[in-house]
Amino acid sequence: MSGNSKRILYTIVSTALWFASIAGVVLLVLFTVPRPIGTADQIVVNALIVAILLRIPAVVHEFGHLLFGWIAGMKFVGVTLSYFRIGWGKFRIVNPNYAGSTEMFPKKRGHVRAKTILFTIGGSVLCLALGGAFLGLYLGLPYHACLLFCGMLGIMLLYEGLIALFPVELPAGKTDGAVLLGLCRHAPEEEVMLRVLAAQAVLSRGNYRDIERELLFSAPIVREDLPAYHALLLLQVNYLKEMGEEDAASEKLERLRSLSLYLTDEEREELKKFEP
């Protein structure tokens, strides 16, 4: 199936799940809330709850990545949610079309693939687990307005957890399901990503001379617009400069500069340090 076909199928599936989630919330209110529904204040509160629920699942999803990454022995770099990115010493407005992402890297070199898989599934696992638990609390306990919040949140969390597992590459990047599939299949892009993560793990405890040369220079060939490729090029430039191979470093640097259209703001800032 082509990438465009997958995106169309993703749109259909995500839309269907979204309407199913909304229908589930409506059914909760219609068939489980005692009549009369309640005071005007409670109606207003419930309306506000529905609005808040539109963003809470995304926060839970990213927290799941953080939690599972921490369990796997990874170090926090930053997290992006809608308009904001929070990281060590960083807080800035980002592209509003970028839904969310969490950045971490292994503290140690070993078992990088297993750590990355655990980190990748963390968002969906936490959403599905909490979603099922919250919905179970609402359905299993006597009605209370607070439990209505749990029921609504449970449905939206289940939606967030399921849709993130759909394997597709979107304009904002790959879904967790696509990354997980690539890791299991040893896809070239994920293999490059693992090499970058392994190199970062080495650098967190040492320097470029501690990195095995083949780790950076025997990576699979991937598309040049991919973030993993840009990160690898940056590592190669720094490695070659550390080794005193200025001509080779300059060649890699020029290649990276030619890709400026695809670089992030952080990568462009990184390039400035190489300017005369």
KALIN-V246184 format. One line per field, one symbol per residue. ss: DSSP state (~ for helix, > for strand, _ for the rest). A space follows every 10 residues. Layout:
ss: ???
This chain:
ss: __~~~~~~~~ ~~~~~~~~~~ ~~~~~~~~~~ ~~_______~ ~~~~~~~~~~ ~~~~~~~~~~ ~~~~~~~~~~ ~__>>>>>>> >__>>>>__> >>>______> >>>>>>____ _~~~~~~~~~ ~~~~~~~~~~ ~~~~~~~~~~ ____~~~~~~ ~~~~~~~~~~ ~~~_____>> __>>_~~~~~ ~~~~~__~~~ ~~~~~~~~~~ ~~~____~~~ __~~~~~___ ______~~~~ ~~~~~~~~~~ ~~___~~~~~ ~~~~~~~__~ ~~__~~~~~~ ~~____
